Amino acid sequence: MISFKDSVSVEEIQDIVENALIKYESSMSDSFDMSKEYIRYRHKRNNIRDRKNDIFEILHEIIHKSSSDSNLKRDNGNINGDGAMGIMLQIAANISKYYYLSMVIDKDIRELYNNGYIHIHDLDFYCLTETCCQIDIGKLLKDGFSTGHGFIRPPKDIMTATALVAIIIQSNQNDQHGGQSIPALDYGLAPYVSMSFKKIFLNNLYLSIAYNLDMDEESEQMQRLNEVMEYIKENIDISMTLSGGWLRKIAEKIMPILNIKPVDEHLMYDNEVRKVEIRLQNKVYMSALKMTNRTVYQAMEGLIHNLNTLHSRSGAQVPFSSLNYGTCTTLEGRMVIENILLAQEAGLGNGETPIFPISIFKLKSGVSYNKEDPNYDLFKLAVRVSAKRLFPNFSNLDAPFNIQYYKENRPETEVAYMGCRTRVIGNVHSKDNETVFGRGNLSFTTINLPLIALDLQQSGVCYDNPLEQLKLNIKEYIDVCAKQLLDRLKIQGKRKVKNHPFLMGQGLWMDSDKLTYDDELAEVLKHGSLSVGFCGLAECMVAIYGKHHGEDDDIAKKAYSVIEYMRSYLDELAEIYKLNFTLLATPAESVAGRFALINRKKYGIIEGVTDNDFITNSFHVPVYHEISITKKIDIEAPYHALCNAGHISYIELDGDPTTNLPAFEKIIRYMHDKEMGYMSINHPVDRDPVCGYTGVIKDICPRCGRTECDDIDMDKLFELAKIYPEASVSYNKFLKQLTNKQCKGE
């Protein structure tokens, strides 16, 4: 009996229809299963309504909540989740994730993701693009490129070259969801330092002759000078070193213009040429060197500022950029290295420590590591800068797993690192292309080791060898990850060059220059890597044995054997599929929190396993565990060789390392000698916004003597401004404010 009321819900109407159909069919001898078809239809419509409701809830949270109150808006720390473009990007990202999990990814894999056994990174770009790329700027700058709005000619000086490098990084960021790495900044920019030097030298030469002789612009002598300058420009190979006798050739060419003749018939012609050559060297050449060095510094300063201000992805974020350098030993290359370091040391406009680029200094015996090496002085400078600004990090080309690819003076064989750890060099697909240029990671998925261990421990089954059972269980999840990565690769491979107009259209990715606009990417993507990562090795061991690998040597051996097993199995998969399956020490900043929350929700609070708001990064010793620097390095170093998709180890200091640079260098050396591949030292970096002091500030600023709540005496700030340029910024700002108040009569 239908009761009458003001409104009837959709569910109530469907209940009535469903009951009527069932009742009707039960009275019929021949059933058409109409009710079953209606029930299926109803279930389908319910799912659609549920999805709409889920989507509306996602939209509501992103639009109306602050990023400080919304987990959805904190997934990418490089995005301003409260800005208009950031909100639009987060809406697209979260709706995309919902779509991929609902409609694209297999049900079994989706459930493992939702239950926290695995984490699919960059899920919002699942069907769209790849993670990262190591960009050969030498090729792009030499040939020119297009960003889609006209062709950009090759640069003719270092200032233009660095501006274009920033544009290259920005443009490629729009084609990928991960980071952009320059594997050999020093090699790539060295030719443009030479071009700048030549331009400056010729200009200085011209001015010195024209002004000294007081030539009239229309005189015959000036015409001769212009002809000689044109000859020198086109026919004499001017370089930053004095080898090759080019300066003597110029001296000989300009002598007739200078009207230089032997003052004595016994003086030889060579002596007069030598005098002119020395004058050119002391005045024109040395001046050009200094001016070039200053120009290179300005270029590097501009590059750092651009990489912290140029936005990609509709203005929502700056590119995630990495610069590798340190091994080019030419005068030009060394000038690039020195000045990128000095620009990083100076900081941004008000002395702030730059977030980007992530700078990475390459250590190589015979090049930059030993005291007798040509770039050892630059290593010392890198130590000084890192002690102040956190960057550069340090990579170790001497590590056995890196040196095996190294070929002298071939930067494409020097292992580089992307962002916080990613590494791509080996190539099972094409052994002839085991280089870094034009290659990167395609995608990666991380395994929650503590959850697998907890399942094993809480299963109630008593295993004779729990470690071996753990490995077998992990193997099952590696198989799941491999299947998911292959499914994703199949989707990525169906994309075309036109879907990646810069990355593929401009030939950044290896072999993409052989494709046409409508060609699919399946074959060229095989040069990239498919990575399985892991998180929480420490908690995994505690779950089974009650201790982690930083507490017990026997546990350390067991922990190592787990990761060794993972690497060995991934190597097997790489050979089977002839694809670059690799093992990643996952950068677990956001994943660590997600996994910790899921683990605690399922098993409650377990000391050392689920009692923190995060699980430990990859193979690291937990940050809360007290351990000596050398012991931490000894434990973590062997894992670098196993994690061929990427790795990093951090040492945490609580003091100001700028006060003891030899100790800072000693730590880097110990990490290098223990065969770590990628190393970083973290330390406090405070900044007084008034006087500009950067370093460790406890209660009182070491420079101006004020506490956080104190004002500073203007006279004292004026005196500080004479010594420290960064203090002058604050002084001028306060002076302007004071003047404005006086003008307003306040």
Protein Blocks (a to p, Z undefined) as FASTA:
>chain_A
ZZddfbdcfklmmmmmmmmmmmmmmmpmbdghlmmmmmmmmmmmmmmmmmmmmmmmmmmm
mmmpcfklpmklmmpmkbcfkbmklmmmmmmmmmmmmmmmmmmmcfklmmmmmnopacce
hkllmmmmcfbdcddfklmmmnopaehiacadddfbfklmmmmmmmmmmmmmmmpcbdcd
dfblmlmmmmmmmmmmmmmmmmmmmmmmmmmnopafkbmklmmmmmmmmmmmmmmccdfb
fghhlmmmmmmmmmmmnopacfbfkbcfklmmmmmmmmmmmmmmmmmmmmmmmmmmmmmm
mmmmmmmmpcgehhlaccdddddehjacbfklmmmmmmmmmmmmnopmnopacfbdcddd
dddehilmpmkbmklmmmmmmmmmmmmnopacdddfkbmklmmmpcghilklpccdehjl
pacfbafklmmlccfehpacfbdcdddfklmmmmmmmnopacfblmlmmmmmmmmmmmmm
mmmmmmmmmmmmmpcfklmmmlmmnomaghklmpcfklcfklmmmmpccddddehklmmm
mmmnopafklbmklmmmmmmmmmmmmmmmmmmmmmnopacddddddfklmmmmmmmmmmm
mnopaehklmpcbdcehjbccfklccdfklmmmmmmmmmmmmmnbccdddddfbdfklmm
mlmmmmmmmmmmnopabdcddddddddfknopacddfkbcfklopafkbccdfklmmmmm
mmmmklmmmmmmmmmmmmmmmmnoZZ
